[in-house]
Amino acid sequence: MGEFSKYGYSGVNFKRETAIRFRAFSKAISLSNTETMEAMLDFFEIHELSPMDSIDGSLRAIEIRIKRRINNAIAILKSIEQSQTLPTVAMLQSLFESQLE
């Protein structure tokens, strides 16, 4: 039967032209229709976007979120440097200095 036989299916009605476009898109990215729809839904949910958003506003929102994530990553790295790396370097330097004497 195949991998999809264990799943229940539900019908969704689309205009013929939309269904043809969707099937062609699914085939172009080498996914099943279900996997394509799930990927599209995941994309919009993860990035907190709506297909009805203007592209300019959406890009600005994404840019802001990316900058926040980068700033958070920088803060984490600085914290690691202050709490772990610098004390370790100081301990190693004092260890080598005591061996040189």
PALUMNU-39755 format. One record per atom (N, C-alpha, C, CB): residue in one letter; chain; x, y, z. Coordinates in nm, 3 decimals. Glycine has a CB too. Example, Ala and Ser with C-alpha at 12.3 -4.5 7.8 and 13.67 -1.06 7.14 Angstrom:
% PALUMNU-39755
<lodo "A" "A" <1.319 -0.569 0.780>>
<lodo "A" "A" <1.230 -0.450 0.780>>
<lodo "A" "A" <1.320 -0.330 0.780>>
<lodo "A" "A" <1.131 -0.447 0.905>>
<lodo "S" "A" <1.285 -0.225 0.708>>
<lodo "S" "A" <1.367 -0.106 0.714>>
<lodo "S" "A" <1.290 0.003 0.787>>
<lodo "S" "A" <1.408 -0.060 0.572>>
END
This chain:
% PALUMNU-39755
<lodo "M" "A" <0.082 -0.121 0.000>>
<lodo "M" "A" <0.000 0.000 0.000>>
<lodo "M" "A" <0.086 0.126 0.000>>
<lodo "M" "A" <-0.093 0.000 0.120>>
<lodo "G" "A" <0.187 0.132 0.083>>
<lodo "G" "A" <0.270 0.252 0.084>>
<lodo "G" "A" <0.264 0.322 0.218>>
<lodo "G" "A" <0.228 0.346 -0.025>>
<lodo "E" "A" <0.348 0.420 0.229>>
<lodo "E" "A" <0.366 0.494 0.353>>
<lodo "E" "A" <0.242 0.573 0.394>>
<lodo "E" "A" <0.483 0.587 0.341>>
<lodo "F" "A" <0.163 0.620 0.299>>
<lodo "F" "A" <0.051 0.707 0.330>>
<lodo "F" "A" <-0.078 0.631 0.361>>
<lodo "F" "A" <0.027 0.801 0.215>>
<lodo "S" "A" <-0.078 0.500 0.343>>
<lodo "S" "A" <-0.201 0.423 0.365>>
<lodo "S" "A" <-0.244 0.422 0.511>>
<lodo "S" "A" <-0.184 0.282 0.317>>
<lodo "K" "A" <-0.152 0.449 0.603>>
<lodo "K" "A" <-0.187 0.448 0.744>>
<lodo "K" "A" <-0.253 0.579 0.790>>
<lodo "K" "A" <-0.063 0.421 0.827>>
<lodo "Y" "A" <-0.253 0.679 0.706>>
<lodo "Y" "A" <-0.310 0.808 0.743>>
<lodo "Y" "A" <-0.453 0.821 0.692>>
<lodo "Y" "A" <-0.224 0.922 0.689>>
<lodo "G" "A" <-0.534 0.890 0.772>>
<lodo "G" "A" <-0.668 0.923 0.725>>
<lodo "G" "A" <-0.661 1.046 0.637>>
<lodo "G" "A" <-0.766 0.945 0.843>>
<lodo "Y" "A" <-0.744 1.053 0.539>>
<lodo "Y" "A" <-0.743 1.167 0.448>>
<lodo "Y" "A" <-0.871 1.246 0.462>>
<lodo "Y" "A" <-0.724 1.121 0.305>>
<lodo "S" "A" <-0.860 1.375 0.431>>
<lodo "S" "A" <-0.975 1.463 0.432>>
<lodo "S" "A" <-0.967 1.545 0.303>>
<lodo "S" "A" <-0.978 1.554 0.560>>
<lodo "G" "A" <-1.079 1.568 0.244>>
<lodo "G" "A" <-1.081 1.644 0.120>>
<lodo "G" "A" <-1.089 1.793 0.147>>
<lodo "G" "A" <-1.198 1.601 0.033>>
<lodo "V" "A" <-1.020 1.868 0.063>>
<lodo "V" "A" <-1.026 2.014 0.066>>
<lodo "V" "A" <-1.055 2.058 -0.077>>
<lodo "V" "A" <-0.891 2.078 0.121>>
<lodo "N" "A" <-1.149 2.146 -0.094>>
<lodo "N" "A" <-1.186 2.191 -0.228>>
<lodo "N" "A" <-1.111 2.316 -0.266>>
<lodo "N" "A" <-1.336 2.216 -0.236>>
<lodo "F" "A" <-1.050 2.311 -0.386>>
<lodo "F" "A" <-0.982 2.425 -0.444>>
<lodo "F" "A" <-1.034 2.444 -0.585>>
<lodo "F" "A" <-0.827 2.405 -0.443>>
<lodo "K" "A" <-1.020 2.564 -0.636>>
<lodo "K" "A" <-1.049 2.585 -0.777>>
<lodo "K" "A" <-0.950 2.501 -0.858>>
<lodo "K" "A" <-1.039 2.737 -0.816>>
<lodo "R" "A" <-0.994 2.455 -0.973>>
<lodo "R" "A" <-0.912 2.365 -1.056>>
<lodo "R" "A" <-0.773 2.426 -1.083>>
<lodo "R" "A" <-0.984 2.336 -1.190>>
<lodo "E" "A" <-0.769 2.554 -1.120>>
<lodo "E" "A" <-0.642 2.618 -1.153>>
<lodo "E" "A" <-0.548 2.618 -1.032>>
<lodo "E" "A" <-0.665 2.762 -1.201>>
<lodo "T" "A" <-0.603 2.642 -0.913>>
<lodo "T" "A" <-0.522 2.643 -0.792>>
<lodo "T" "A" <-0.469 2.503 -0.762>>
<lodo "T" "A" <-0.603 2.696 -0.673>>
<lodo "A" "A" <-0.554 2.402 -0.777>>
<lodo "A" "A" <-0.513 2.263 -0.753>>
<lodo "A" "A" <-0.402 2.223 -0.850>>
<lodo "A" "A" <-0.633 2.168 -0.765>>
<lodo "I" "A" <-0.414 2.263 -0.975>>
<lodo "I" "A" <-0.311 2.231 -1.075>>
<lodo "I" "A" <-0.179 2.298 -1.038>>
<lodo "I" "A" <-0.356 2.275 -1.217>>
<lodo "R" "A" <-0.184 2.425 -1.001>>
<lodo "R" "A" <-0.063 2.497 -0.958>>
<lodo "R" "A" <0.001 2.430 -0.837>>
<lodo "R" "A" <-0.095 2.644 -0.926>>
<lodo "F" "A" <-0.083 2.392 -0.740>>
<lodo "F" "A" <-0.032 2.331 -0.618>>
<lodo "F" "A" <0.035 2.197 -0.648>>
<lodo "F" "A" <-0.144 2.312 -0.515>>
<lodo "R" "A" <-0.029 2.114 -0.729>>
<lodo "R" "A" <0.030 1.984 -0.764>>
<lodo "R" "A" <0.162 2.002 -0.838>>
<lodo "R" "A" <-0.068 1.902 -0.850>>
<lodo "A" "A" <0.168 2.099 -0.928>>
<lodo "A" "A" <0.292 2.126 -1.002>>
<lodo "A" "A" <0.401 2.174 -0.906>>
<lodo "A" "A" <0.268 2.233 -1.113>>
<lodo "F" "A" <0.364 2.259 -0.811>>
<lodo "F" "A" <0.459 2.307 -0.712>>
<lodo "F" "A" <0.510 2.191 -0.627>>
<lodo "F" "A" <0.395 2.414 -0.623>>
<lodo "S" "A" <0.421 2.104 -0.582>>
<lodo "S" "A" <0.460 1.988 -0.502>>
<lodo "S" "A" <0.557 1.900 -0.579>>
<lodo "S" "A" <0.336 1.906 -0.460>>
<lodo "K" "A" <0.526 1.877 -0.705>>
<lodo "K" "A" <0.612 1.792 -0.788>>
<lodo "K" "A" <0.748 1.858 -0.809>>
<lodo "K" "A" <0.544 1.764 -0.924>>
<lodo "A" "A" <0.750 1.990 -0.826>>
<lodo "A" "A" <0.875 2.063 -0.851>>
<lodo "A" "A" <0.969 2.055 -0.731>>
<lodo "A" "A" <0.846 2.209 -0.884>>
<lodo "I" "A" <0.913 2.051 -0.610>>
<lodo "I" "A" <1.000 2.043 -0.492>>
<lodo "I" "A" <1.010 1.900 -0.440>>
<lodo "I" "A" <0.947 2.135 -0.382>>
<lodo "S" "A" <0.958 1.807 -0.517>>
<lodo "S" "A" <0.971 1.662 -0.490>>
<lodo "S" "A" <0.911 1.619 -0.357>>
<lodo "S" "A" <1.115 1.623 -0.493>>
<lodo "L" "A" <0.799 1.674 -0.322>>
<lodo "L" "A" <0.729 1.633 -0.200>>
<lodo "L" "A" <0.588 1.589 -0.238>>
<lodo "L" "A" <0.725 1.748 -0.096>>
<lodo "S" "A" <0.528 1.511 -0.149>>
<lodo "S" "A" <0.388 1.477 -0.170>>
<lodo "S" "A" <0.305 1.602 -0.144>>
<lodo "S" "A" <0.343 1.359 -0.077>>
<lodo "N" "A" <0.181 1.600 -0.186>>
<lodo "N" "A" <0.094 1.716 -0.162>>
<lodo "N" "A" <0.083 1.744 -0.012>>
<lodo "N" "A" <-0.046 1.692 -0.222>>
<lodo "T" "A" <0.070 1.639 0.069>>
<lodo "T" "A" <0.059 1.656 0.214>>
<lodo "T" "A" <0.186 1.718 0.272>>
<lodo "T" "A" <0.031 1.521 0.282>>
<lodo "E" "A" <0.302 1.666 0.231>>
<lodo "E" "A" <0.429 1.719 0.282>>
<lodo "E" "A" <0.448 1.864 0.239>>
<lodo "E" "A" <0.547 1.634 0.233>>
<lodo "T" "A" <0.408 1.896 0.117>>
<lodo "T" "A" <0.419 2.034 0.069>>
<lodo "T" "A" <0.331 2.127 0.151>>
<lodo "T" "A" <0.381 2.042 -0.080>>
<lodo "M" "A" <0.207 2.087 0.175>>
<lodo "M" "A" <0.117 2.171 0.253>>
<lodo "M" "A" <0.168 2.188 0.395>>
<lodo "M" "A" <-0.025 2.111 0.255>>
<lodo "E" "A" <0.218 2.080 0.455>>
<lodo "E" "A" <0.272 2.089 0.591>>
<lodo "E" "A" <0.393 2.182 0.595>>
<lodo "E" "A" <0.311 1.950 0.643>>
<lodo "A" "A" <0.481 2.173 0.495>>
<lodo "A" "A" <0.598 2.261 0.490>>
<lodo "A" "A" <0.557 2.407 0.477>>
<lodo "A" "A" <0.690 2.222 0.373>>
<lodo "M" "A" <0.456 2.433 0.394>>
<lodo "M" "A" <0.409 2.570 0.377>>
<lodo "M" "A" <0.348 2.623 0.506>>
<lodo "M" "A" <0.306 2.577 0.263>>
<lodo "L" "A" <0.265 2.542 0.572>>
<lodo "L" "A" <0.203 2.585 0.698>>
<lodo "L" "A" <0.310 2.607 0.804>>
<lodo "L" "A" <0.101 2.480 0.746>>
<lodo "D" "A" <0.407 2.515 0.813>>
<lodo "D" "A" <0.516 2.531 0.909>>
<lodo "D" "A" <0.591 2.661 0.886>>
<lodo "D" "A" <0.613 2.412 0.901>>
<lodo "F" "A" <0.620 2.691 0.760>>
<lodo "F" "A" <0.693 2.813 0.727>>
<lodo "F" "A" <0.620 2.937 0.779>>
<lodo "F" "A" <0.712 2.824 0.575>>
<lodo "F" "A" <0.490 2.944 0.751>>
<lodo "F" "A" <0.414 3.061 0.795>>
<lodo "F" "A" <0.403 3.067 0.947>>
<lodo "F" "A" <0.275 3.059 0.733>>
<lodo "E" "A" <0.387 2.954 1.011>>
<lodo "E" "A" <0.376 2.953 1.158>>
<lodo "E" "A" <0.509 2.987 1.224>>
<lodo "E" "A" <0.326 2.816 1.206>>
<lodo "I" "A" <0.617 2.925 1.179>>
<lodo "I" "A" <0.749 2.948 1.239>>
<lodo "I" "A" <0.790 3.094 1.227>>
<lodo "I" "A" <0.855 2.859 1.173>>
<lodo "H" "A" <0.766 3.152 1.110>>
<lodo "H" "A" <0.809 3.290 1.085>>
<lodo "H" "A" <0.700 3.392 1.120>>
<lodo "H" "A" <0.849 3.306 0.940>>
<lodo "E" "A" <0.592 3.343 1.181>>
<lodo "E" "A" <0.483 3.430 1.224>>
<lodo "E" "A" <0.438 3.523 1.112>>
<lodo "E" "A" <0.525 3.512 1.346>>
<lodo "L" "A" <0.416 3.464 0.995>>
<lodo "L" "A" <0.374 3.539 0.878>>
<lodo "L" "A" <0.234 3.498 0.838>>
<lodo "L" "A" <0.472 3.519 0.762>>
<lodo "S" "A" <0.172 3.583 0.761>>
<lodo "S" "A" <0.044 3.552 0.700>>
<lodo "S" "A" <0.060 3.572 0.550>>
<lodo "S" "A" <-0.072 3.642 0.758>>
<lodo "P" "A" <-0.001 3.486 0.469>>
<lodo "P" "A" <0.007 3.508 0.324>>
<lodo "P" "A" <-0.057 3.639 0.283>>
<lodo "P" "A" <-0.059 3.393 0.250>>
<lodo "M" "A" <-0.136 3.698 0.370>>
<lodo "M" "A" <-0.202 3.823 0.339>>
<lodo "M" "A" <-0.117 3.945 0.375>>
<lodo "M" "A" <-0.335 3.830 0.412>>
<lodo "D" "A" <-0.004 3.924 0.444>>
<lodo "D" "A" <0.085 4.034 0.479>>
<lodo "D" "A" <0.149 4.091 0.353>>
<lodo "D" "A" <0.194 3.988 0.578>>
<lodo "S" "A" <0.179 4.220 0.357>>
<lodo "S" "A" <0.256 4.277 0.247>>
<lodo "S" "A" <0.399 4.227 0.259>>
<lodo "S" "A" <0.250 4.435 0.248>>
<lodo "I" "A" <0.464 4.208 0.148>>
<lodo "I" "A" <0.600 4.152 0.151>>
<lodo "I" "A" <0.696 4.248 0.221>>
<lodo "I" "A" <0.649 4.121 0.009>>
<lodo "D" "A" <0.679 4.378 0.204>>
<lodo "D" "A" <0.768 4.474 0.268>>
<lodo "D" "A" <0.753 4.469 0.419>>
<lodo "D" "A" <0.739 4.615 0.217>>
<lodo "G" "A" <0.631 4.467 0.468>>
<lodo "G" "A" <0.609 4.460 0.612>>
<lodo "G" "A" <0.658 4.329 0.669>>
<lodo "G" "A" <0.461 4.478 0.643>>
<lodo "S" "A" <0.639 4.221 0.596>>
<lodo "S" "A" <0.684 4.090 0.642>>
<lodo "S" "A" <0.835 4.083 0.649>>
<lodo "S" "A" <0.630 3.979 0.550>>
<lodo "L" "A" <0.900 4.136 0.547>>
<lodo "L" "A" <1.046 4.135 0.547>>
<lodo "L" "A" <1.102 4.218 0.661>>
<lodo "L" "A" <1.101 4.186 0.414>>
<lodo "R" "A" <1.039 4.330 0.689>>
<lodo "R" "A" <1.084 4.416 0.800>>
<lodo "R" "A" <1.067 4.342 0.933>>
<lodo "R" "A" <1.006 4.550 0.803>>
<lodo "A" "A" <0.955 4.272 0.950>>
<lodo "A" "A" <0.931 4.196 1.073>>
<lodo "A" "A" <1.033 4.084 1.087>>
<lodo "A" "A" <0.788 4.139 1.074>>
<lodo "I" "A" <1.063 4.017 0.977>>
<lodo "I" "A" <1.163 3.910 0.981>>
<lodo "I" "A" <1.300 3.967 1.016>>
<lodo "I" "A" <1.169 3.835 0.845>>
<lodo "E" "A" <1.333 4.081 0.957>>
<lodo "E" "A" <1.461 4.146 0.984>>
<lodo "E" "A" <1.474 4.181 1.133>>
<lodo "E" "A" <1.477 4.273 0.898>>
<lodo "I" "A" <1.368 4.233 1.190>>
<lodo "I" "A" <1.370 4.269 1.332>>
<lodo "I" "A" <1.391 4.144 1.418>>
<lodo "I" "A" <1.239 4.340 1.371>>
<lodo "R" "A" <1.318 4.035 1.386>>
<lodo "R" "A" <1.333 3.911 1.463>>
<lodo "R" "A" <1.473 3.853 1.450>>
<lodo "R" "A" <1.230 3.807 1.418>>
<lodo "I" "A" <1.529 3.859 1.330>>
<lodo "I" "A" <1.665 3.807 1.308>>
<lodo "I" "A" <1.766 3.889 1.388>>
<lodo "I" "A" <1.702 3.808 1.158>>
<lodo "K" "A" <1.751 4.021 1.386>>
<lodo "K" "A" <1.842 4.107 1.463>>
<lodo "K" "A" <1.832 4.077 1.612>>
<lodo "K" "A" <1.812 4.255 1.437>>
<lodo "R" "A" <1.710 4.055 1.661>>
<lodo "R" "A" <1.693 4.020 1.802>>
<lodo "R" "A" <1.762 3.888 1.834>>
<lodo "R" "A" <1.543 4.010 1.839>>
<lodo "R" "A" <1.747 3.790 1.746>>
<lodo "R" "A" <1.811 3.660 1.769>>
<lodo "R" "A" <1.963 3.673 1.767>>
<lodo "R" "A" <1.766 3.558 1.662>>
<lodo "I" "A" <2.014 3.752 1.674>>
<lodo "I" "A" <2.159 3.774 1.667>>
<lodo "I" "A" <2.207 3.842 1.794>>
<lodo "I" "A" <2.197 3.858 1.542>>
<lodo "N" "A" <2.134 3.944 1.838>>
<lodo "N" "A" <2.172 4.014 1.961>>
<lodo "N" "A" <2.168 3.921 2.081>>
<lodo "N" "A" <2.081 4.134 1.985>>
<lodo "N" "A" <2.067 3.833 2.085>>
<lodo "N" "A" <2.060 3.735 2.195>>
<lodo "N" "A" <2.178 3.639 2.189>>
<lodo "N" "A" <1.928 3.658 2.189>>
<lodo "A" "A" <2.214 3.595 2.069>>
<lodo "A" "A" <2.329 3.504 2.055>>
<lodo "A" "A" <2.457 3.573 2.098>>
<lodo "A" "A" <2.341 3.455 1.909>>
<lodo "I" "A" <2.474 3.699 2.061>>
<lodo "I" "A" <2.592 3.776 2.102>>
<lodo "I" "A" <2.596 3.788 2.254>>
<lodo "I" "A" <2.592 3.916 2.037>>
<lodo "A" "A" <2.483 3.815 2.315>>
<lodo "A" "A" <2.477 3.826 2.461>>
<lodo "A" "A" <2.516 3.694 2.527>>
<lodo "A" "A" <2.337 3.869 2.507>>
<lodo "I" "A" <2.470 3.583 2.471>>
<lodo "I" "A" <2.505 3.452 2.526>>
<lodo "I" "A" <2.655 3.428 2.513>>
<lodo "I" "A" <2.427 3.340 2.454>>
<lodo "L" "A" <2.711 3.460 2.398>>
<lodo "L" "A" <2.855 3.441 2.377>>
<lodo "L" "A" <2.937 3.529 2.472>>
<lodo "L" "A" <2.892 3.471 2.232>>
<lodo "K" "A" <2.894 3.653 2.491>>
<lodo "K" "A" <2.965 3.741 2.584>>
<lodo "K" "A" <2.957 3.687 2.727>>
<lodo "K" "A" <2.907 3.883 2.579>>
<lodo "S" "A" <2.843 3.634 2.763>>
<lodo "S" "A" <2.826 3.575 2.895>>
<lodo "S" "A" <2.918 3.455 2.913>>
<lodo "S" "A" <2.680 3.533 2.917>>
<lodo "I" "A" <2.924 3.371 2.811>>
<lodo "I" "A" <3.013 3.254 2.817>>
<lodo "I" "A" <3.158 3.300 2.829>>
<lodo "I" "A" <2.996 3.164 2.691>>
<lodo "E" "A" <3.193 3.402 2.752>>
<lodo "E" "A" <3.330 3.454 2.757>>
<lodo "E" "A" <3.364 3.505 2.897>>
<lodo "E" "A" <3.349 3.566 2.654>>
<lodo "Q" "A" <3.272 3.581 2.956>>
<lodo "Q" "A" <3.297 3.639 3.087>>
<lodo "Q" "A" <3.299 3.534 3.198>>
<lodo "Q" "A" <3.192 3.743 3.118>>
<lodo "S" "A" <3.207 3.437 3.190>>
<lodo "S" "A" <3.193 3.342 3.301>>
<lodo "S" "A" <3.279 3.217 3.285>>
<lodo "S" "A" <3.050 3.302 3.315>>
<lodo "Q" "A" <3.323 3.185 3.163>>
<lodo "Q" "A" <3.396 3.061 3.143>>
<lodo "Q" "A" <3.533 3.081 3.079>>
<lodo "Q" "A" <3.316 2.967 3.059>>
<lodo "T" "A" <3.538 3.146 2.967>>
<lodo "T" "A" <3.662 3.156 2.890>>
<lodo "T" "A" <3.768 3.238 2.962>>
<lodo "T" "A" <3.635 3.216 2.754>>
<lodo "L" "A" <3.734 3.359 3.005>>
<lodo "L" "A" <3.832 3.446 3.069>>
<lodo "L" "A" <3.885 3.387 3.199>>
<lodo "L" "A" <3.772 3.583 3.096>>
<lodo "P" "A" <3.801 3.332 3.287>>
<lodo "P" "A" <3.855 3.269 3.408>>
<lodo "P" "A" <3.945 3.149 3.376>>
<lodo "P" "A" <3.741 3.225 3.499>>
<lodo "T" "A" <3.911 3.074 3.275>>
<lodo "T" "A" <3.993 2.958 3.237>>
<lodo "T" "A" <4.128 3.004 3.185>>
<lodo "T" "A" <3.921 2.873 3.131>>
<lodo "V" "A" <4.129 3.107 3.103>>
<lodo "V" "A" <4.255 3.162 3.052>>
<lodo "V" "A" <4.340 3.213 3.167>>
<lodo "V" "A" <4.229 3.277 2.950>>
<lodo "A" "A" <4.279 3.282 3.261>>
<lodo "A" "A" <4.354 3.334 3.377>>
<lodo "A" "A" <4.414 3.219 3.458>>
<lodo "A" "A" <4.263 3.420 3.467>>
<lodo "M" "A" <4.338 3.112 3.477>>
<lodo "M" "A" <4.390 2.997 3.553>>
<lodo "M" "A" <4.505 2.931 3.478>>
<lodo "M" "A" <4.277 2.893 3.579>>
<lodo "L" "A" <4.494 2.916 3.348>>
<lodo "L" "A" <4.602 2.856 3.269>>
<lodo "L" "A" <4.727 2.944 3.271>>
<lodo "L" "A" <4.555 2.833 3.126>>
<lodo "Q" "A" <4.708 3.075 3.260>>
<lodo "Q" "A" <4.822 3.166 3.264>>
<lodo "Q" "A" <4.894 3.157 3.398>>
<lodo "Q" "A" <4.778 3.310 3.236>>
<lodo "S" "A" <4.819 3.154 3.506>>
<lodo "S" "A" <4.882 3.145 3.638>>
<lodo "S" "A" <4.951 3.010 3.656>>
<lodo "S" "A" <4.778 3.166 3.750>>
<lodo "L" "A" <4.896 2.905 3.598>>
<lodo "L" "A" <4.957 2.773 3.605>>
<lodo "L" "A" <5.090 2.774 3.529>>
<lodo "L" "A" <4.862 2.665 3.547>>
<lodo "F" "A" <5.093 2.831 3.408>>
<lodo "F" "A" <5.216 2.834 3.332>>
<lodo "F" "A" <5.318 2.925 3.395>>
<lodo "F" "A" <5.189 2.878 3.191>>
<lodo "E" "A" <5.275 3.037 3.453>>
<lodo "E" "A" <5.368 3.129 3.519>>
<lodo "E" "A" <5.433 3.061 3.638>>
<lodo "E" "A" <5.295 3.256 3.564>>
<lodo "S" "A" <5.358 2.984 3.713>>
<lodo "S" "A" <5.415 2.916 3.830>>
<lodo "S" "A" <5.513 2.807 3.786>>
<lodo "S" "A" <5.303 2.855 3.917>>
<lodo "Q" "A" <5.494 2.747 3.671>>
<lodo "Q" "A" <5.586 2.644 3.623>>
<lodo "Q" "A" <5.713 2.706 3.566>>
<lodo "Q" "A" <5.520 2.557 3.517>>
<lodo "L" "A" <5.706 2.829 3.517>>
<lodo "L" "A" <5.822 2.895 3.461>>
<lodo "L" "A" <5.914 2.945 3.572>>
<lodo "L" "A" <5.780 3.011 3.370>>
<lodo "E" "A" <5.864 2.965 3.689>>
<lodo "E" "A" <5.944 3.019 3.799>>
<lodo "E" "A" <6.022 2.913 3.869>>
<lodo "E" "A" <5.859 3.089 3.897>>
END
